[in-house]
């Protein structure tokens, strides 16, 4: 399932700077596409769609399907246990 993120999410993830975001989101989106971090950028809604692995997993999941950016994860991921197919369930287990 595609993960839709905002500019604030990308800044929190550390893949976009506030300065870069304030200059041109189209230019930033092009760079993030080249780096295979985002798949698309929706100009009208200012939503970025994160790239996915060939199996459909988020690029930030490791081989055990654990989030590698858990502390900096996008807002939609922060809301995941409250919404989704299993409300209240999150497979993340801190180390």
PDB file of N, CA, C and O in Angstrom, chain B, residues numbered from 101:
ATOM      1  N   UNK B 101       0.841  -1.174   0.000  1.00  0.00           N
ATOM      2  CA  UNK B 101       0.000   0.000   0.000  1.00  0.00           C
ATOM      3  C   UNK B 101       0.890   1.244   0.000  1.00  0.00           C
ATOM      4  O   UNK B 101       1.796   1.348   0.827  1.00  0.00           O
ATOM      5  N   UNK B 102       0.651   2.174  -0.901  1.00  0.00           N
ATOM      6  CA  UNK B 102       1.482   3.381  -0.973  1.00  0.00           C
ATOM      7  C   UNK B 102       1.374   4.235   0.292  1.00  0.00           C
ATOM      8  O   UNK B 102       0.311   4.338   0.904  1.00  0.00           O
ATOM      9  N   UNK B 103       2.485   4.835   0.661  1.00  0.00           N
ATOM     10  CA  UNK B 103       2.521   5.709   1.835  1.00  0.00           C
ATOM     11  C   UNK B 103       2.575   7.153   1.341  1.00  0.00           C
ATOM     12  O   UNK B 103       3.524   7.555   0.667  1.00  0.00           O
ATOM     13  N   UNK B 104       1.546   7.925   1.685  1.00  0.00           N
ATOM     14  CA  UNK B 104       1.481   9.336   1.310  1.00  0.00           C
ATOM     15  C   UNK B 104       2.007  10.184   2.453  1.00  0.00           C
ATOM     16  O   UNK B 104       1.574  10.041   3.597  1.00  0.00           O
ATOM     17  N   UNK B 105       2.947  11.069   2.136  1.00  0.00           N
ATOM     18  CA  UNK B 105       3.576  11.883   3.166  1.00  0.00           C
ATOM     19  C   UNK B 105       3.539  13.355   2.795  1.00  0.00           C
ATOM     20  O   UNK B 105       3.370  13.719   1.631  1.00  0.00           O
ATOM     21  N   UNK B 106       3.702  14.188   3.807  1.00  0.00           N
ATOM     22  CA  UNK B 106       3.711  15.636   3.612  1.00  0.00           C
ATOM     23  C   UNK B 106       5.147  16.160   3.595  1.00  0.00           C
ATOM     24  O   UNK B 106       6.101  15.420   3.833  1.00  0.00           O
ATOM     25  N   UNK B 107       5.268  17.424   3.313  1.00  0.00           N
ATOM     26  CA  UNK B 107       6.572  18.087   3.355  1.00  0.00           C
ATOM     27  C   UNK B 107       7.159  17.954   4.760  1.00  0.00           C
ATOM     28  O   UNK B 107       8.343  17.653   4.912  1.00  0.00           O
ATOM     29  N   UNK B 108       6.339  18.178   5.782  1.00  0.00           N
ATOM     30  CA  UNK B 108       6.809  18.061   7.170  1.00  0.00           C
ATOM     31  C   UNK B 108       7.339  16.675   7.484  1.00  0.00           C
ATOM     32  O   UNK B 108       8.323  16.535   8.210  1.00  0.00           O
ATOM     33  N   UNK B 109       6.695  15.651   6.943  1.00  0.00           N
ATOM     34  CA  UNK B 109       7.169  14.280   7.147  1.00  0.00           C
ATOM     35  C   UNK B 109       8.551  14.085   6.529  1.00  0.00           C
ATOM     36  O   UNK B 109       9.431  13.483   7.143  1.00  0.00           O
ATOM     37  N   UNK B 110       8.737  14.595   5.316  1.00  0.00           N
ATOM     38  CA  UNK B 110      10.033  14.449   4.640  1.00  0.00           C
ATOM     39  C   UNK B 110      11.130  15.203   5.377  1.00  0.00           C
ATOM     40  O   UNK B 110      12.274  14.750   5.429  1.00  0.00           O
ATOM     41  N   UNK B 111      10.785  16.348   5.943  1.00  0.00           N
ATOM     42  CA  UNK B 111      11.761  17.104   6.734  1.00  0.00           C
ATOM     43  C   UNK B 111      12.114  16.319   7.998  1.00  0.00           C
ATOM     44  O   UNK B 111      13.289  16.206   8.350  1.00  0.00           O
ATOM     45  N   UNK B 112      11.099  15.776   8.682  1.00  0.00           N
ATOM     46  CA  UNK B 112      11.350  14.980   9.889  1.00  0.00           C
ATOM     47  C   UNK B 112      12.207  13.751   9.576  1.00  0.00           C
ATOM     48  O   UNK B 112      13.067  13.367  10.369  1.00  0.00           O
ATOM     49  N   UNK B 113      11.965  13.138   8.412  1.00  0.00           N
ATOM     50  CA  UNK B 113      12.753  11.971   8.005  1.00  0.00           C
ATOM     51  C   UNK B 113      14.208  12.334   7.678  1.00  0.00           C
ATOM     52  O   UNK B 113      15.080  11.466   7.652  1.00  0.00           O
ATOM     53  N   UNK B 114      14.455  13.612   7.431  1.00  0.00           N
ATOM     54  CA  UNK B 114      15.815  14.057   7.127  1.00  0.00           C
ATOM     55  C   UNK B 114      16.188  13.938   5.662  1.00  0.00           C
ATOM     56  O   UNK B 114      17.368  14.026   5.323  1.00  0.00           O
ATOM     57  N   UNK B 115      15.209  13.739   4.778  1.00  0.00           N
ATOM     58  CA  UNK B 115      15.495  13.624   3.348  1.00  0.00           C
ATOM     59  C   UNK B 115      15.232  14.931   2.607  1.00  0.00           C
ATOM     60  O   UNK B 115      15.512  15.041   1.413  1.00  0.00           O
ATOM     61  N   UNK B 116      14.694  15.917   3.315  1.00  0.00           N
ATOM     62  CA  UNK B 116      14.390  17.228   2.749  1.00  0.00           C
ATOM     63  C   UNK B 116      14.670  18.275   3.821  1.00  0.00           C
ATOM     64  O   UNK B 116      14.336  18.084   4.990  1.00  0.00           O
ATOM     65  N   UNK B 117      15.285  19.383   3.413  1.00  0.00           N
ATOM     66  CA  UNK B 117      15.533  20.470   4.367  1.00  0.00           C
ATOM     67  C   UNK B 117      14.436  21.514   4.243  1.00  0.00           C
ATOM     68  O   UNK B 117      13.771  21.605   3.211  1.00  0.00           O
ATOM     69  N   UNK B 118      14.250  22.295   5.287  1.00  0.00           N
ATOM     70  CA  UNK B 118      13.265  23.374   5.256  1.00  0.00           C
ATOM     71  C   UNK B 118      13.623  24.387   4.174  1.00  0.00           C
ATOM     72  O   UNK B 118      12.742  24.907   3.489  1.00  0.00           O
ATOM     73  N   UNK B 119      14.902  24.662   4.022  1.00  0.00           N
ATOM     74  CA  UNK B 119      15.357  25.605   3.003  1.00  0.00           C
ATOM     75  C   UNK B 119      15.008  25.099   1.603  1.00  0.00           C
ATOM     76  O   UNK B 119      14.504  25.854   0.772  1.00  0.00           O
ATOM     77  N   UNK B 120      15.274  23.844   1.353  1.00  0.00           N
ATOM     78  CA  UNK B 120      14.970  23.248   0.050  1.00  0.00           C
ATOM     79  C   UNK B 120      13.461  23.261  -0.210  1.00  0.00           C
ATOM     80  O   UNK B 120      13.024  23.535  -1.327  1.00  0.00           O
ATOM     81  N   UNK B 121      12.676  22.968   0.812  1.00  0.00           N
ATOM     82  CA  UNK B 121      11.220  22.961   0.673  1.00  0.00           C
ATOM     83  C   UNK B 121      10.673  24.355   0.396  1.00  0.00           C
ATOM     84  O   UNK B 121       9.703  24.509  -0.345  1.00  0.00           O
ATOM     85  N   UNK B 122      11.289  25.361   0.988  1.00  0.00           N
ATOM     86  CA  UNK B 122      10.791  26.725   0.793  1.00  0.00           C
ATOM     87  C   UNK B 122      11.142  27.284  -0.586  1.00  0.00           C
ATOM     88  O   UNK B 122      10.491  28.214  -1.063  1.00  0.00           O
ATOM     89  N   UNK B 123      12.172  26.721  -1.228  1.00  0.00           N
ATOM     90  CA  UNK B 123      12.571  27.207  -2.549  1.00  0.00           C
ATOM     91  C   UNK B 123      11.654  26.674  -3.647  1.00  0.00           C
ATOM     92  O   UNK B 123      11.000  27.455  -4.338  1.00  0.00           O
ATOM     93  N   UNK B 124      11.600  25.362  -3.812  1.00  0.00           N
ATOM     94  CA  UNK B 124      10.778  24.782  -4.882  1.00  0.00           C
ATOM     95  C   UNK B 124      10.501  23.321  -4.577  1.00  0.00           C
ATOM     96  O   UNK B 124      11.413  22.494  -4.556  1.00  0.00           O
ATOM     97  N   UNK B 125       9.237  23.011  -4.341  1.00  0.00           N
ATOM     98  CA  UNK B 125       8.871  21.619  -4.070  1.00  0.00           C
ATOM     99  C   UNK B 125       8.993  20.759  -5.323  1.00  0.00           C
ATOM    100  O   UNK B 125       9.273  19.564  -5.225  1.00  0.00           O
ATOM    101  N   UNK B 126       8.787  21.350  -6.495  1.00  0.00           N
ATOM    102  CA  UNK B 126       8.937  20.587  -7.737  1.00  0.00           C
ATOM    103  C   UNK B 126      10.384  20.145  -7.933  1.00  0.00           C
ATOM    104  O   UNK B 126      10.642  19.009  -8.333  1.00  0.00           O
ATOM    105  N   UNK B 127      11.320  21.037  -7.652  1.00  0.00           N
ATOM    106  CA  UNK B 127      12.742  20.703  -7.765  1.00  0.00           C
ATOM    107  C   UNK B 127      13.109  19.658  -6.713  1.00  0.00           C
ATOM    108  O   UNK B 127      13.836  18.706  -7.000  1.00  0.00           O
ATOM    109  N   UNK B 128      12.602  19.840  -5.499  1.00  0.00           N
ATOM    110  CA  UNK B 128      12.868  18.869  -4.427  1.00  0.00           C
ATOM    111  C   UNK B 128      12.290  17.510  -4.795  1.00  0.00           C
ATOM    112  O   UNK B 128      12.935  16.485  -4.576  1.00  0.00           O
ATOM    113  N   UNK B 129      11.082  17.488  -5.352  1.00  0.00           N
ATOM    114  CA  UNK B 129      10.451  16.232  -5.755  1.00  0.00           C
ATOM    115  C   UNK B 129      11.277  15.531  -6.829  1.00  0.00           C
ATOM    116  O   UNK B 129      11.434  14.310  -6.797  1.00  0.00           O
ATOM    117  N   UNK B 130      11.798  16.293  -7.770  1.00  0.00           N
ATOM    118  CA  UNK B 130      12.627  15.704  -8.822  1.00  0.00           C
ATOM    119  C   UNK B 130      13.866  15.035  -8.226  1.00  0.00           C
ATOM    120  O   UNK B 130      14.237  13.933  -8.628  1.00  0.00           O
ATOM    121  N   UNK B 131      14.500  15.709  -7.267  1.00  0.00           N
ATOM    122  CA  UNK B 131      15.685  15.117  -6.615  1.00  0.00           C
ATOM    123  C   UNK B 131      15.311  13.849  -5.860  1.00  0.00           C
ATOM    124  O   UNK B 131      16.007  12.838  -5.956  1.00  0.00           O
ATOM    125  N   UNK B 132      14.213  13.901  -5.109  1.00  0.00           N
ATOM    126  CA  UNK B 132      13.787  12.731  -4.330  1.00  0.00           C
ATOM    127  C   UNK B 132      13.387  11.569  -5.230  1.00  0.00           C
ATOM    128  O   UNK B 132      13.553  10.410  -4.851  1.00  0.00           O
ATOM    129  N   UNK B 133      12.865  11.863  -6.412  1.00  0.00           N
ATOM    130  CA  UNK B 133      12.551  10.806  -7.387  1.00  0.00           C
ATOM    131  C   UNK B 133      13.836  10.178  -7.908  1.00  0.00           C
ATOM    132  O   UNK B 133      13.939   8.955  -8.003  1.00  0.00           O
ATOM    133  N   UNK B 134      14.818  11.016  -8.248  1.00  0.00           N
ATOM    134  CA  UNK B 134      16.110  10.494  -8.725  1.00  0.00           C
ATOM    135  C   UNK B 134      16.760   9.603  -7.680  1.00  0.00           C
ATOM    136  O   UNK B 134      17.381   8.595  -8.015  1.00  0.00           O
ATOM    137  N   UNK B 135      16.617   9.977  -6.413  1.00  0.00           N
ATOM    138  CA  UNK B 135      17.213   9.201  -5.316  1.00  0.00           C
ATOM    139  C   UNK B 135      16.337   8.017  -4.909  1.00  0.00           C
ATOM    140  O   UNK B 135      16.672   7.277  -3.984  1.00  0.00           O
ATOM    141  N   UNK B 136      15.209   7.844  -5.608  1.00  0.00           N
ATOM    142  CA  UNK B 136      14.269   6.746  -5.368  1.00  0.00           C
ATOM    143  C   UNK B 136      13.707   6.734  -3.948  1.00  0.00           C
ATOM    144  O   UNK B 136      13.537   5.680  -3.335  1.00  0.00           O
ATOM    145  N   UNK B 137      13.423   7.935  -3.445  1.00  0.00           N
ATOM    146  CA  UNK B 137      12.786   8.084  -2.139  1.00  0.00           C
ATOM    147  C   UNK B 137      11.280   8.284  -2.320  1.00  0.00           C
ATOM    148  O   UNK B 137      10.475   7.736  -1.567  1.00  0.00           O
ATOM    149  N   UNK B 138      10.917   9.070  -3.321  1.00  0.00           N
ATOM    150  CA  UNK B 138       9.495   9.254  -3.624  1.00  0.00           C
ATOM    151  C   UNK B 138       9.193   8.757  -5.029  1.00  0.00           C
ATOM    152  O   UNK B 138      10.035   8.796  -5.926  1.00  0.00           O
ATOM    153  N   UNK B 139       7.971   8.294  -5.185  1.00  0.00           N
ATOM    154  CA  UNK B 139       7.515   7.812  -6.485  1.00  0.00           C
ATOM    155  C   UNK B 139       6.841   8.941  -7.255  1.00  0.00           C
ATOM    156  O   UNK B 139       7.093   9.139  -8.444  1.00  0.00           O
ATOM    157  N   UNK B 140       5.977   9.680  -6.555  1.00  0.00           N
ATOM    158  CA  UNK B 140       5.254  10.775  -7.206  1.00  0.00           C
ATOM    159  C   UNK B 140       5.098  11.947  -6.245  1.00  0.00           C
ATOM    160  O   UNK B 140       5.242  11.817  -5.030  1.00  0.00           O
ATOM    161  N   UNK B 141       4.797  13.103  -6.847  1.00  0.00           N
ATOM    162  CA  UNK B 141       4.490  14.307  -6.089  1.00  0.00           C
ATOM    163  C   UNK B 141       3.218  14.883  -6.676  1.00  0.00           C
ATOM    164  O   UNK B 141       3.144  15.146  -7.876  1.00  0.00           O
ATOM    165  N   UNK B 142       2.210  15.079  -5.827  1.00  0.00           N
ATOM    166  CA  UNK B 142       0.938  15.649  -6.262  1.00  0.00           C
ATOM    167  C   UNK B 142       0.946  17.142  -5.936  1.00  0.00           C
ATOM    168  O   UNK B 142       0.774  17.547  -4.786  1.00  0.00           O
ATOM    169  N   UNK B 143       1.146  17.926  -6.952  1.00  0.00           N
ATOM    170  CA  UNK B 143       1.329  19.372  -6.797  1.00  0.00           C
ATOM    171  C   UNK B 143       0.118  20.026  -6.138  1.00  0.00           C
ATOM    172  O   UNK B 143       0.276  20.857  -5.244  1.00  0.00           O
ATOM    173  N   UNK B 144      -1.079  19.663  -6.566  1.00  0.00           N
ATOM    174  CA  UNK B 144      -2.280  20.332  -6.048  1.00  0.00           C
ATOM    175  C   UNK B 144      -2.491  20.088  -4.558  1.00  0.00           C
ATOM    176  O   UNK B 144      -2.925  20.986  -3.836  1.00  0.00           O
ATOM    177  N   UNK B 145      -2.187  18.882  -4.098  1.00  0.00           N
ATOM    178  CA  UNK B 145      -2.411  18.559  -2.679  1.00  0.00           C
ATOM    179  C   UNK B 145      -1.130  18.619  -1.846  1.00  0.00           C
ATOM    180  O   UNK B 145      -1.173  18.474  -0.624  1.00  0.00           O
ATOM    181  N   UNK B 146       0.014  18.835  -2.513  1.00  0.00           N
ATOM    182  CA  UNK B 146       1.334  18.866  -1.853  1.00  0.00           C
ATOM    183  C   UNK B 146       1.627  17.555  -1.132  1.00  0.00           C
ATOM    184  O   UNK B 146       2.228  17.552  -0.057  1.00  0.00           O
ATOM    185  N   UNK B 147       1.204  16.451  -1.721  1.00  0.00           N
ATOM    186  CA  UNK B 147       1.419  15.123  -1.144  1.00  0.00           C
ATOM    187  C   UNK B 147       2.470  14.380  -1.966  1.00  0.00           C
ATOM    188  O   UNK B 147       2.429  14.370  -3.196  1.00  0.00           O
ATOM    189  N   UNK B 148       3.401  13.768  -1.265  1.00  0.00           N
ATOM    190  CA  UNK B 148       4.416  12.919  -1.878  1.00  0.00           C
ATOM    191  C   UNK B 148       4.035  11.470  -1.594  1.00  0.00           C
ATOM    192  O   UNK B 148       3.522  11.160  -0.519  1.00  0.00           O
ATOM    193  N   UNK B 149       4.284  10.589  -2.547  1.00  0.00           N
ATOM    194  CA  UNK B 149       4.052   9.156  -2.345  1.00  0.00           C
ATOM    195  C   UNK B 149       5.422   8.502  -2.294  1.00  0.00           C
ATOM    196  O   UNK B 149       6.208   8.603  -3.237  1.00  0.00           O
ATOM    197  N   UNK B 150       5.702   7.827  -1.177  1.00  0.00           N
ATOM    198  CA  UNK B 150       7.004   7.182  -1.022  1.00  0.00           C
ATOM    199  C   UNK B 150       7.169   6.036  -2.008  1.00  0.00           C
ATOM    200  O   UNK B 150       6.206   5.372  -2.390  1.00  0.00           O
ATOM    201  N   UNK B 151       8.397   5.827  -2.401  1.00  0.00           N
ATOM    202  CA  UNK B 151       8.749   4.698  -3.260  1.00  0.00           C
ATOM    203  C   UNK B 151       8.464   3.405  -2.506  1.00  0.00           C
ATOM    204  O   UNK B 151       8.440   3.388  -1.276  1.00  0.00           O
ATOM    205  N   UNK B 152       8.248   2.332  -3.244  1.00  0.00           N
ATOM    206  CA  UNK B 152       8.006   1.024  -2.635  1.00  0.00           C
ATOM    207  C   UNK B 152       8.989   0.005  -3.197  1.00  0.00           C
ATOM    208  O   UNK B 152       9.502   0.169  -4.304  1.00  0.00           O
ATOM    209  N   UNK B 153       9.245  -1.036  -2.436  1.00  0.00           N
ATOM    210  CA  UNK B 153      10.056  -2.149  -2.930  1.00  0.00           C
ATOM    211  C   UNK B 153       9.207  -2.945  -3.922  1.00  0.00           C
ATOM    212  O   UNK B 153       8.004  -2.714  -4.039  1.00  0.00           O
ATOM    213  N   UNK B 154       9.826  -3.867  -4.623  1.00  0.00           N
ATOM    214  CA  UNK B 154       9.108  -4.648  -5.640  1.00  0.00           C
ATOM    215  C   UNK B 154       7.963  -5.461  -5.044  1.00  0.00           C
ATOM    216  O   UNK B 154       7.000  -5.774  -5.744  1.00  0.00           O
ATOM    217  N   UNK B 155       8.056  -5.809  -3.750  1.00  0.00           N
ATOM    218  CA  UNK B 155       6.984  -6.575  -3.100  1.00  0.00           C
ATOM    219  C   UNK B 155       5.897  -5.673  -2.505  1.00  0.00           C
ATOM    220  O   UNK B 155       4.953  -6.166  -1.888  1.00  0.00           O
ATOM    221  N   UNK B 156       6.028  -4.355  -2.690  1.00  0.00           N
ATOM    222  CA  UNK B 156       5.037  -3.408  -2.197  1.00  0.00           C
ATOM    223  C   UNK B 156       5.354  -2.822  -0.837  1.00  0.00           C
ATOM    224  O   UNK B 156       4.634  -1.939  -0.371  1.00  0.00           O
ATOM    225  N   UNK B 157       6.422  -3.291  -0.179  1.00  0.00           N
ATOM    226  CA  UNK B 157       6.807  -2.767   1.132  1.00  0.00           C
ATOM    227  C   UNK B 157       7.369  -1.358   1.015  1.00  0.00           C
ATOM    228  O   UNK B 157       7.916  -0.969  -0.016  1.00  0.00           O
ATOM    229  N   UNK B 158       7.222  -0.617   2.080  1.00  0.00           N
ATOM    230  CA  UNK B 158       7.813   0.711   2.196  1.00  0.00           C
ATOM    231  C   UNK B 158       9.341   0.589   2.148  1.00  0.00           C
ATOM    232  O   UNK B 158       9.903  -0.398   2.623  1.00  0.00           O
ATOM    233  N   UNK B 159       9.997   1.578   1.582  1.00  0.00           N
ATOM    234  CA  UNK B 159      11.459   1.541   1.485  1.00  0.00           C
ATOM    235  C   UNK B 159      12.136   1.645   2.848  1.00  0.00           C
ATOM    236  O   UNK B 159      13.331   1.373   2.967  1.00  0.00           O
ATOM    237  N   UNK B 160      11.392   2.034   3.869  1.00  0.00           N
ATOM    238  CA  UNK B 160      11.977   2.175   5.194  1.00  0.00           C
ATOM    239  C   UNK B 160      11.774   0.945   6.080  1.00  0.00           C
ATOM    240  O   UNK B 160      12.060   0.993   7.276  1.00  0.00           O
ATOM    241  N   UNK B 161      11.285  -0.151   5.505  1.00  0.00           N
ATOM    242  CA  UNK B 161      11.173  -1.401   6.266  1.00  0.00           C
ATOM    243  C   UNK B 161      12.414  -2.244   6.024  1.00  0.00           C
ATOM    244  O   UNK B 161      12.924  -2.298   4.905  1.00  0.00           O
ATOM    245  N   UNK B 162      12.906  -2.909   7.082  1.00  0.00           N
ATOM    246  CA  UNK B 162      14.058  -3.780   6.917  1.00  0.00           C
ATOM    247  C   UNK B 162      13.593  -5.164   6.458  1.00  0.00           C
ATOM    248  O   UNK B 162      12.411  -5.369   6.181  1.00  0.00           O
ATOM    249  N   UNK B 163      14.534  -6.114   6.381  1.00  0.00           N
ATOM    250  CA  UNK B 163      14.198  -7.452   5.870  1.00  0.00           C
ATOM    251  C   UNK B 163      13.196  -8.188   6.763  1.00  0.00           C
ATOM    252  O   UNK B 163      12.526  -9.114   6.307  1.00  0.00           O
ATOM    253  N   UNK B 164      13.092  -7.784   8.025  1.00  0.00           N
ATOM    254  CA  UNK B 164      12.115  -8.379   8.942  1.00  0.00           C
ATOM    255  C   UNK B 164      10.817  -7.581   8.997  1.00  0.00           C
ATOM    256  O   UNK B 164       9.951  -7.832   9.836  1.00  0.00           O
ATOM    257  N   UNK B 165      10.699  -6.619   8.091  1.00  0.00           N
ATOM    258  CA  UNK B 165       9.529  -5.751   7.975  1.00  0.00           C
ATOM    259  C   UNK B 165       9.343  -4.863   9.208  1.00  0.00           C
ATOM    260  O   UNK B 165       8.217  -4.554   9.598  1.00  0.00           O
ATOM    261  N   UNK B 166      10.446  -4.465   9.804  1.00  0.00           N
ATOM    262  CA  UNK B 166      10.434  -3.516  10.920  1.00  0.00           C
ATOM    263  C   UNK B 166      10.836  -2.148  10.395  1.00  0.00           C
ATOM    264  O   UNK B 166      11.708  -2.038   9.533  1.00  0.00           O
ATOM    265  N   UNK B 167      10.206  -1.119  10.911  1.00  0.00           N
ATOM    266  CA  UNK B 167      10.481   0.246  10.471  1.00  0.00           C
ATOM    267  C   UNK B 167      11.879   0.680  10.917  1.00  0.00           C
ATOM    268  O   UNK B 167      12.234   0.566  12.090  1.00  0.00           O
ATOM    269  N   UNK B 168      12.658   1.174   9.965  1.00  0.00           N
ATOM    270  CA  UNK B 168      14.019   1.618  10.276  1.00  0.00           C
ATOM    271  C   UNK B 168      14.070   3.100  10.651  1.00  0.00           C
ATOM    272  O   UNK B 168      15.120   3.606  11.046  1.00  0.00           O
ATOM    273  N   UNK B 169      12.944   3.789  10.528  1.00  0.00           N
ATOM    274  CA  UNK B 169      12.884   5.218  10.851  1.00  0.00           C
ATOM    275  C   UNK B 169      11.772   5.477  11.866  1.00  0.00           C
ATOM    276  O   UNK B 169      11.138   6.532  11.841  1.00  0.00           O
ATOM    277  N   UNK B 170      11.541   4.530  12.743  1.00  0.00           N
ATOM    278  CA  UNK B 170      10.375   4.558  13.627  1.00  0.00           C
ATOM    279  C   UNK B 170      10.232   5.868  14.395  1.00  0.00           C
ATOM    280  O   UNK B 170       9.128   6.407  14.472  1.00  0.00           O
ATOM    281  N   UNK B 171      11.298   6.387  14.956  1.00  0.00           N
ATOM    282  CA  UNK B 171      11.222   7.621  15.737  1.00  0.00           C
ATOM    283  C   UNK B 171      10.927   8.842  14.864  1.00  0.00           C
ATOM    284  O   UNK B 171      10.417   9.846  15.360  1.00  0.00           O
ATOM    285  N   UNK B 172      11.245   8.763  13.566  1.00  0.00           N
ATOM    286  CA  UNK B 172      11.035   9.881  12.642  1.00  0.00           C
ATOM    287  C   UNK B 172       9.945   9.575  11.622  1.00  0.00           C
ATOM    288  O   UNK B 172       9.805  10.308  10.643  1.00  0.00           O
ATOM    289  N   UNK B 173       9.180   8.524  11.821  1.00  0.00           N
ATOM    290  CA  UNK B 173       8.217   8.045  10.826  1.00  0.00           C
ATOM    291  C   UNK B 173       7.181   9.106  10.452  1.00  0.00           C
ATOM    292  O   UNK B 173       6.887  10.003  11.242  1.00  0.00           O
ATOM    293  N   UNK B 174       6.630   8.996   9.242  1.00  0.00           N
ATOM    294  CA  UNK B 174       5.604   9.947   8.791  1.00  0.00           C
ATOM    295  C   UNK B 174       4.346   9.889   9.652  1.00  0.00           C
ATOM    296  O   UNK B 174       4.103   8.909  10.357  1.00  0.00           O
ATOM    297  N   UNK B 175       3.560  10.942   9.583  1.00  0.00           N
ATOM    298  CA  UNK B 175       2.337  11.051  10.392  1.00  0.00           C
ATOM    299  C   UNK B 175       1.359   9.911  10.129  1.00  0.00           C
ATOM    300  O   UNK B 175       0.743   9.405  11.067  1.00  0.00           O
ATOM    301  N   UNK B 176       1.206   9.501   8.881  1.00  0.00           N
ATOM    302  CA  UNK B 176       0.272   8.414   8.577  1.00  0.00           C
ATOM    303  C   UNK B 176       0.706   7.125   9.281  1.00  0.00           C
ATOM    304  O   UNK B 176      -0.139   6.336   9.706  1.00  0.00           O
ATOM    305  N   UNK B 177       1.993   6.915   9.404  1.00  0.00           N
ATOM    306  CA  UNK B 177       2.513   5.733  10.101  1.00  0.00           C
ATOM    307  C   UNK B 177       2.310   5.864  11.617  1.00  0.00           C
ATOM    308  O   UNK B 177       2.076   4.871  12.306  1.00  0.00           O
ATOM    309  N   UNK B 178       2.402   7.088  12.122  1.00  0.00           N
ATOM    310  CA  UNK B 178       2.155   7.323  13.540  1.00  0.00           C
ATOM    311  C   UNK B 178       0.708   7.017  13.897  1.00  0.00           C
ATOM    312  O   UNK B 178       0.420   6.617  15.025  1.00  0.00           O
ATOM    313  N   UNK B 179      -0.202   7.200  12.953  1.00  0.00           N
ATOM    314  CA  UNK B 179      -1.619   6.949  13.179  1.00  0.00           C
ATOM    315  C   UNK B 179      -2.004   5.504  12.893  1.00  0.00           C
ATOM    316  O   UNK B 179      -3.143   5.113  13.150  1.00  0.00           O
ATOM    317  N   UNK B 180      -1.082   4.701  12.366  1.00  0.00           N
ATOM    318  CA  UNK B 180      -1.393   3.355  11.893  1.00  0.00           C
ATOM    319  C   UNK B 180      -2.170   2.475  12.873  1.00  0.00           C
ATOM    320  O   UNK B 180      -3.194   1.919  12.476  1.00  0.00           O
ATOM    321  N   UNK B 181      -1.752   2.318  14.110  1.00  0.00           N
ATOM    322  CA  UNK B 181      -2.532   1.403  14.961  1.00  0.00           C
ATOM    323  C   UNK B 181      -3.978   1.859  15.179  1.00  0.00           C
ATOM    324  O   UNK B 181      -4.850   1.039  15.465  1.00  0.00           O
ATOM    325  N   UNK B 182      -4.228   3.152  15.044  1.00  0.00           N
ATOM    326  CA  UNK B 182      -5.580   3.680  15.256  1.00  0.00           C
ATOM    327  C   UNK B 182      -6.455   3.476  14.033  1.00  0.00           C
ATOM    328  O   UNK B 182      -7.679   3.398  14.132  1.00  0.00           O
ATOM    329  N   UNK B 183      -5.807   3.391  12.872  1.00  0.00           N
ATOM    330  CA  UNK B 183      -6.537   3.164  11.627  1.00  0.00           C
ATOM    331  C   UNK B 183      -5.917   1.962  10.930  1.00  0.00           C
ATOM    332  O   UNK B 183      -4.807   1.558  11.279  1.00  0.00           O
ATOM    333  N   UNK B 184      -6.585   1.401   9.985  1.00  0.00           N
ATOM    334  CA  UNK B 184      -6.039   0.277   9.237  1.00  0.00           C
ATOM    335  C   UNK B 184      -6.801  -1.004   9.500  1.00  0.00           C
ATOM    336  O   UNK B 184      -7.826  -1.002  10.181  1.00  0.00           O
ATOM    337  N   UNK B 185      -6.289  -2.107   8.952  1.00  0.00           N
ATOM    338  CA  UNK B 185      -7.021  -3.369   9.036  1.00  0.00           C
ATOM    339  C   UNK B 185      -7.112  -3.975  10.442  1.00  0.00           C
ATOM    340  O   UNK B 185      -8.045  -4.727  10.723  1.00  0.00           O
ATOM    341  N   UNK B 186      -6.157  -3.659  11.330  1.00  0.00           N
ATOM    342  CA  UNK B 186      -6.175  -4.201  12.691  1.00  0.00           C
ATOM    343  C   UNK B 186      -6.019  -3.047  13.684  1.00  0.00           C
ATOM    344  O   UNK B 186      -4.925  -2.852  14.214  1.00  0.00           O
ATOM    345  N   UNK B 187      -7.063  -2.285  13.948  1.00  0.00           N
ATOM    346  CA  UNK B 187      -6.923  -1.154  14.880  1.00  0.00           C
ATOM    347  C   UNK B 187      -6.328  -1.586  16.219  1.00  0.00           C
ATOM    348  O   UNK B 187      -6.784  -2.549  16.834  1.00  0.00           O
ATOM    349  N   UNK B 188      -5.313  -0.863  16.653  1.00  0.00           N
ATOM    350  CA  UNK B 188      -4.670  -1.156  17.930  1.00  0.00           C
ATOM    351  C   UNK B 188      -3.466  -2.073  17.828  1.00  0.00           C
ATOM    352  O   UNK B 188      -2.749  -2.243  18.814  1.00  0.00           O
ATOM    353  N   UNK B 189      -3.215  -2.677  16.653  1.00  0.00           N
ATOM    354  CA  UNK B 189      -2.093  -3.596  16.498  1.00  0.00           C
ATOM    355  C   UNK B 189      -0.952  -2.916  15.749  1.00  0.00           C
ATOM    356  O   UNK B 189      -1.163  -2.324  14.691  1.00  0.00           O
ATOM    357  N   UNK B 190       0.234  -3.002  16.289  1.00  0.00           N
ATOM    358  CA  UNK B 190       1.435  -2.494  15.619  1.00  0.00           C
ATOM    359  C   UNK B 190       2.533  -3.540  15.780  1.00  0.00           C
ATOM    360  O   UNK B 190       2.847  -3.918  16.909  1.00  0.00           O
ATOM    361  N   UNK B 191       3.137  -4.029  14.670  1.00  0.00           N
ATOM    362  CA  UNK B 191       4.147  -5.070  14.776  1.00  0.00           C
ATOM    363  C   UNK B 191       5.492  -4.586  15.279  1.00  0.00           C
ATOM    364  O   UNK B 191       6.382  -5.403  15.516  1.00  0.00           O
ATOM    365  N   UNK B 192       5.671  -3.273  15.452  1.00  0.00           N
ATOM    366  CA  UNK B 192       6.949  -2.731  15.897  1.00  0.00           C
ATOM    367  C   UNK B 192       7.235  -3.151  17.337  1.00  0.00           C
ATOM    368  O   UNK B 192       6.363  -3.055  18.200  1.00  0.00           O
ATOM    369  N   UNK B 193       8.434  -3.606  17.588  1.00  0.00           N
ATOM    370  CA  UNK B 193       8.870  -3.924  18.942  1.00  0.00           C
ATOM    371  C   UNK B 193      10.215  -3.245  19.165  1.00  0.00           C
ATOM    372  O   UNK B 193      11.191  -3.591  18.500  1.00  0.00           O
ATOM    373  N   UNK B 194      10.289  -2.284  20.089  1.00  0.00           N
ATOM    374  CA  UNK B 194      11.569  -1.611  20.332  1.00  0.00           C
ATOM    375  C   UNK B 194      12.653  -2.594  20.745  1.00  0.00           C
ATOM    376  O   UNK B 194      12.389  -3.617  21.376  1.00  0.00           O
ATOM    377  N   UNK B 195      13.889  -2.249  20.366  1.00  0.00           N
ATOM    378  CA  UNK B 195      15.025  -3.113  20.716  1.00  0.00           C
ATOM    379  C   UNK B 195      15.491  -2.864  22.119  1.00  0.00           C
ATOM    380  O   UNK B 195      16.438  -3.504  22.578  1.00  0.00           O
TER     381      UNK B 195
END
